[in-house]
Amino acid sequence: MVLFKSAKLGKIQDAAHAFDVIGNWMPVITVLLGAAGVLLARHRRRALAKTAIGAALACLIVSIVLVIARRYYLDHLPAQVQSEAAAAAVFDTLVHFLRMTLRTVIVLGVIVALGAYLIGPGRLPRAVRGTAERTADSVARWGDKISLPAATGRVGATRGGSPGNQLPDH
């Protein structure tokens, strides 16, 4: 079935193949360059946070460009196209995995940046870590009260709690 005719079909196929190869290796190269930048940085934690936020922002920008490109594509359909919904479905199908990857990188970038910030020496990270530790200790004490460690086995019994619920030293 012929979809379209073009004298430049060979060049288009070669370009598509090149983009396919580049598309497979570009994420690997990007991660390696980011990791190298973080490892070579003087303040690695800050570099990690900035790299993660930079990746998330870049993906956000690409996501916005995709929304604009979709609208432009649908606004400039040829007159022969009978169904705008079908054209939208084609576009959405073509960029589905790209959108999912962009969302994943955005979320991962924010989580990594937040984690890099929260392990830092600042007042807010120390307060957050202290609150998390107090909350975990409170939950552990509550679990000891209702004999939760006995019901769950050895999980969580390495520190604190009643003497009978601690793991033996080996």
N, C-alpha and C positions, 0 to 999 in steps of 0.2 A: 504494500500500500504506500503510495507516494504521499508524503505529507507536504513537501514543498520542493521546488526546483531552484537550484542555484548553481552558477558556474564556479562559485567559490566553495563548494561543499567540502572538498578535500582540505582546504585551509581551515575551514570552520571545524572540521573533525580533528585536525591536528591541534588547533587551539584548545578545543574541549578536552583532548587527552592531556595536554600540558597543564591545564587548570586542574584536572583530576589528580595528576601526580603532585602538583604543588599543594593542592588542597589536602592531600594525605600527609605531607611532610611539614607543612607550615605550623600546625599546632605543636608538633614535637620541637621544632626549631625555636618557636616562641617560648615554650616552657624552659628549654635549655638556656636560652639567652637570659630569661628572667631569673633563673636559678643562679647563673653565673654572676649576674649583676648583684644579687643578694649576697652571694658568698664573697664577692670582692669588695663589698661596701664596708665602710668603717663602722657604721651603726646598722647591723644586720636586721635587727627587729624593726627599725623604722623603714629600712629599705623593703623588707617583706611587706609591711603594711602599705607602703606607697605603691609597690608593684601590684599587690592584690587590688587596691582601689583603682589603680590605673587600668588594669585588665577589666574590672567591672564597668568602669566608665566607658572604655572603648566599646565594650559589648552593648552597653546602653545606647551609645551613639549609633552603632550599626543597627540595633533594633528600631530606633527612630527612623533611620534612613529606609529600612524595609517597609515601614508603615507608609512613608511618603512615596516610595517607589510603587507600592501596591496601588495607592490612590491614583498616582500618575498613570500607571498601566491601565487601570480601569477607566479613567477619564479619556484616554486616547485610543480606545479600541476602534478598529476599522468598522465601517458601516456594515460589512458582511457578517460580523459577529452577531448572532441572534440572541445569545443569552449571556448577559453580564454575570449572572450567578455561576455559569459554567466556566467563564474566563477567570473569575475569582477563585473557583475551586482548583483550577489548574495552577494558578499562582501559589495558592496556599499549600498545595501538595508539593510543589517544587521547593518551597522554603520551609517546610514543616520541621525537618531535622535541624536546619540552621537555627530556626527560632528556639527549638528545645535546647540546643547547645548554648545559645546566647543566654537564655534564662539560667541554665545551670552554671555557667561561668560567672554571671552576675551574682547569684546567690553564694557560690563558693568564694568569690572574691571578697564579698562583704563579710562572710564568716571568718575567712583567714585574716583579713585586716582587723576585725574586731578581736579575734584571738591574739594577734600580735600586739594590739594595743593593751589588752587586758593582762598580758604577762609582764607589762612594763612597770617601771618604778613610780609612776605618778600616784597622786593622792586618790583619784577616782578608781584606778585599777586595784590599788591596795584595799580600798573600801569594798569593792565588788568581790574580791577574793575572800576578804574577811567575812562578809555576809554569806557567801556561798559555803564557807567552811563552818560557820555557826549553824547554818540551816542543815547541813549534812550531819553535824554532830547532834542537833536536836532531833532529826529524824532517826538517827541511830539510837539515841536514848529512848525515844518513843517505841522503837522496835524492840528494845530490850524489855521495856515495861510489859508489852503484850507478848513476849517470848517469840518474837519474829525470827531472831537468828536461829533458834532451835528448829523452827519450821522450815527454814530455807537452807539449812546445812551450814557449811563452812563459809559461805559467801558473806563478806562484810564483817567477819569476826576476827580480823587481824589486829584491831586497835579499839581500845575503849570497851564499854559495855561491862557486864558483870564478869567476875573472874572465871566462872564456869563456861562462859561463851567464847573465851579467847582460844586461839589456835596454840597448840603446843610448840615450843621452840625446838627446831631440829638443827 
